[in-house]
Amino acid sequence: MAQMDFRVFKSDQMSEELWASFTQLRNSRALYDDPFFDPVYARLVGRCRRDTRIGVAFEAGEPVGFWPLHKRPGAWARPIGGPFSDWHGPVLSGHTSLSPSAFLKGLGLLGMSAFAWLPQDPSSETRLRLAGANMTYVGEGWDAFLANQTQRWPKHFKKMRRLARNVERDFSEAEFRFDDLSDATFNRLMELKREQFQRTGRHDVLSPQWVKNLMQAMRETQTPRFRLRLVSLHLDGRHAASELVVQSDKVMHGWITAFEPEFGAYSPGNMIVQLMLEQMAKGETMPKIYDAGPGLDHYKRHYSNYQLPIGAGVVRSRALAMRPDRLLGQAWRSGERLLDGRVSRVLTQSRRRLDQICLSETDNIGRLSGLYQAFTRTRAAMELAESDQPQ
């Protein structure tokens, strides 16, 4: 390997030449077709969050790697865009042998908390918990896709045909919008999602001001390989469901989705996914891949036809690299593994809630408020769990 040099830039310190090199490197490898690897996304986040940094690796004076991230105290890093980057990791040249661990070390970082890691090397694959990201390919046409999925899931698609007939019976108009530019639809989607966070006890990651600024900036940005798309379903003029999608020229990445409870009997969330996939399959210039991310949601299982590995855990610059204050996190995870039943589940849910707070809140007031709410919920859940234990 030639001499490696590493530099860390604030977003506004990156020259246009470096941004262009980043774009060229990303565009040269299909591995990074997902829109979350687009430099445009990193640049927009950098305008909204002051802790954004772009790590650059140079080999023989030429950039061979770019890594947008958030630099946190204690030489630690978190994914670019907080909880919203559904894929993350370095963007590397196909001609370099640089590993993510060596990249982190070169940037002077001990490690990084990852939740949607793109595996690129054997080390990260063996040290992280891997799951399957649910992917859908419709490049062979809608009829072929529908026939294949119907054969795999006959009951689901029979139900969808029945629900379509019910919609025709119960409503005079069903309007599917493949590119909904309405502020009213966007705002209603955000309201529904925040109501869902409140109802389920999850941290409201949409509340910080930087998130609102980022959403607006993304809505106003459109390039050949990056844009937002809002798809929606309206029944008799009323909003039934919508999904905010981040799109490249190759991939439609499902991002934020919600539906009106009053229309739940018609499965409007499933309907917009199916209608969107049909539009993608039939449109000549449309992306042919839909990425629904990991998870066991019914729509993901029924509409996915392949999976990609996606990782979660900690990526370290050295095998034992760890901040002293992260020892508590290790002890917490040990409790999740060793304790039985509901107590273990409460610990896992609480850790995930704390992770969301650390990812999304950038000021002390927001973090303290989130931590207080998380502590209150955790204490109540622990008391309930302990009361359920056999005496």
N, C-alpha and C positions, 0 to 999 in steps of 0.2 A: 504494500500500500504506500502511495506517495505521502508526503508530509501533509498532515491534516491540521487545519486551523479552524477555530470556532469563534463566532461572535454572536452577541445578543443585542438586538435592536428593539427600541420602542417602535410602535407601528409607524409613527410619523417621522422616524429617523431612517426608514427604509427608502433608498433611492428608487426612482422609476426603473432604473436598469435592473435592480435586484427584484423588484416586483415582476418585471417582465421575465426574468430568469426563473422565478418561482412558477409563473404561469406556464412557461415552456416545459419545465420539468414535469409539472403535474399533467399537462396535456400529452406528454410522450408515453404515458403508461396507463393502460386500461384499468389497472389496479385502483386508480384514484378517480374513476369516473363519477363517483358519488359527489353531489354538490357540496358536501361539508368539507371536502378537500380543496375547494376552489379558493385561491388567494383573495377573491372578492369577498368571500365570507369572513376570512381573517381580518381583512382591512376594515370591513364594516364594524366588526366587534371591537377592533382597536380604537375606533372613533368613539365608542360608547363605554369602554372600560379602560381605566388608566393602568391597570396591572397587566395589560396585554404585552407580550413580548414575542418576537420572532427570532428563533434560534436559526443560525445559518452555518452550515458546515462547508468548508472550502477544501478542495483537494487539488494540489498543484495550482492554487490560485483561482480555480473555477468552482462555483457553487455546485455541490452534489447533494445537498439536503436542506430542507426548510422545515421548521417545526414551530407552528403558532401555538402558544400556550399562555397560561396565566401564571406568573411567578408569585408564589406565596412566601410568607416568612419561613425561615429555617431552610433555605435552599430546596424548597419543595415546589412542585408544579401541579397544576390542574388543567383539564382539557379546555381548549379554546371555546368560548361561548358558554362556559358553565354547564348547566344541565341540558343544554339544547343541542350539543354536538353529538348526534347519534352515531357518528363514526369519528375516531380521532387517532392520532399518531403522526409520526414524521412522514413527510413526502420525500422519498429518496430516489436518486438516479438509479437506473437499472445497471449502471456500470460501476457502482461503488460497493465495497464490502462492509461499509459502515453499518454497525448494528445500532438499534435504538438505545441500548445500554451505554455503548461507547459515546453516542451522541449526547446523552444526558450528562455523562461524565465530562465531556468536552465543554459543555455549557456551564459547568460548575454546579450541577444540581444533584441532589442525593437520589431523588426519585419522583414519581408521578402517580397520583391516584387516577385509575382508569376505570371506566364503566362501559365503554363501547369501543374497545381497542381493536384496531385492524392488525391481526397477526401477520408479521412479516419475517419472523426469524424463529428458529427452534427454541431459543431461550425464553422468549415471552410466551410462546405457546405452552411450554411445560410449567411455567410459574403462574399462569392465570387460569381462572375458571372460564372454560369455554362453553358457549351456548350456540344455538343456530339462529342466524338472522333469516327471517322469512322473506324469500324473494319470489317474484312472479315475472315470468317471461312470456310476452304475448306476440313475439315476432313471427310466429307461424300462422297468425290470423286468429280472429275471434272464434270462428266456428270450431277450429281445431282445439283451441284452448278450452272452450266451454265443454266440448265433448269429452276431453280428457279429465277435467275436473268433475264433471257429472258422473263419470264412471267411477271415480275415486270416492265421491261424496254424494251418492244419489239422493239421500234423504234431504240434505241441505238444499240442493238445487231444485228439488221438487217443492220444498217449502218456499223458496224464493219465487217460483212460478205462481204458487198460490197467493203469496203476499202481493205480487204484481197485480193479480186479478182483483184482490181486495182493494188496492189503491184505486184502480179504475172504477170499482163499484162505489167507493165511499167518497171520492173527491172528483170534482168537475175538472180540475187542472192539476197535473203533476209536472213541475218544471225542474229539470236538471240543468244546472249551470256549471259548465266545465271551466269557465274562467270568470268567476264572480268578482267584479270590481267594486261591489257595494260596501261602503263603510258600515252600513247597518248590519250586514251579514258578518263582517269581520268582528265588529264589536260584540255581537251576540255570541259568536263562538268563544271569544275571550271570557265573557260573562259566564257562560255555561261551564267552561273549563275551571274557572275560579270557584264556582259553586261546587263543582265536583271535588276539588281539593279540600274545601271546607267540610263537605259531607263525609269524605273518607279519612279526614284527619291528616292528610298530607300537607307538606309545606307549600305555600302558594308561591311558586317560582315565577309567576307572571307579575307579581306586585312590584319588584324593584324598578326604579326609574330607568336604569340602564337597559332593562329588558324591553320596556315600552319604547325607548329610543331605538333599540335595535330592530324591533318589529317594524316600526315606521320606516326606518332606513331600508330595510329589506323590501318592503312593499314598493318603495320608490326606485328600486334598482332592478335593471334588467339587462343582461348581457347574453351573448350567444350560448354561454355555458352555465348561467346562473340566473335564477329568478324565483319568486314565490308564485304559487298558483293556489287560488281558493276555489274549491269545488263545493257545490251545495245542492241540496234538494229542498224545494218549496212545494207545499201542498195547499192548494187553494190560496196561494199568496202568502202563506205563513211558513216561516223557517222551520224545517224538520230536522235537518242535520247538515253538517259541513265539515270539511277537512282542509287544513292548511298544509300544502305540499311544498317542499323545497325541490327545485327541479334543475337538472343539468340537461344537456342535449341527449344524454343516454339513459338517465335514471330519474324517475319520479320517486322522491323519498317522502313517505307519509310522516307527518310531523305532529300536528295537533288536531284532534278530532273530538267532536261532541255531538249529541243529539238531544232533541226536546223530549223529555219524559212522556209528554202527552201523546207522542206518536210512537212510543216504544213498541206497540203491538205490531207495527209494520216493519220493524227492523230497518229504519232508515239509514243507519250506519253501514250495514251490509249493502244496502241498495246503492249508496253513492260509490262505494268501492267497486261494485260490479259494473256500474255505469261508466265509471272512470276508466276501468280496464278495457271496456268495450271501445271507448273513444280512442284510447291509446293504440289498440290493435288495429283500428280502421284508419287512423290518421297516418298518412304517408310520412310526414316529417316529425311525428311524435316519438318520444322515448318509448322503448319497448320493454323496459324493466321497471317494475314497481318494488320498492323496498319498504316492507312493513315493520322491519326491526324484529328483535327477539320477543318471545312471549308465547303464551298458549291461547290468546284470544281466538274465538271461533272464526272470525273473518280471516285472521292470519293463516290458520290451518286450512281453511276451505279454499282459499284463493292462491296459496303458495304452491309452486311446483318445483322449487329447489331451495337449498339453504346455503349460507356462507358462515364460516366460523367467526364468532365475535367474542372478545375477551373482557373480563372484569377482574379487578384486583389492583395490585401495585407493581409498577415497573420500576426497577431500581438500577442505578448506575453501577452498583456492585452488589454482589450476592447478599451481603449483610448490611448494606447501607440503610440507615434508619435514623430519623430524628429521635432524641430521647422522649419527646412528648407523644410519639406514636406508639410507645410501648403500651399505653393505655388502650389504644385501638386493638393491639394484638391480644391483650387480656380479654377485651370485650368479645372478640371473635372466638376466643377459647371457650367463653361462657356459652356462646351460641351453639358450639359443637358438643359441649359436655353436658349441659343441662337438658332436661327432658321436657317434652310437651309444650304447653302454652308459654312458659317462661322463656324458653329458647326462641319461640316465634316472636314474642314481644321484644326481646333483645335485637333480633334481626330487623324488625320493622323500625325500631327506634334508631338503630345505626343508619339505616337507609334514609330516614328523615333527617338525621344530623348531616349526612353527606349532602343532601339537597340544600340544606341551609348553608353549608360551607361553600358549595358550588355557586349558589345564586346571590347570596348577600355579600356586598362588598364594603359596607360600612358597619361600624360597631352597633349602632342603634338597631339596624335590621337584624343583625346576628343575635343580639341579646333578646330581642322580641321573639325571634324564631326559636331560640334555645329555651326561653321560658315556656312557650307554648308546647314545645316538644317535651320538656321536663314534666309539665302538668299532665299531658296525655300519657306519658310513659309511666308515671307514678300511679295513675288511675288504672292503667292496664295491668301493671305488676300486682297491685292489690287484688284485682279481679282474678288474675292468674293464680296467685297464691291461695286465694279462697277456694279455688277449684281443685287444689292438690289434695290427695287423700291424706287424712289425718292419721 
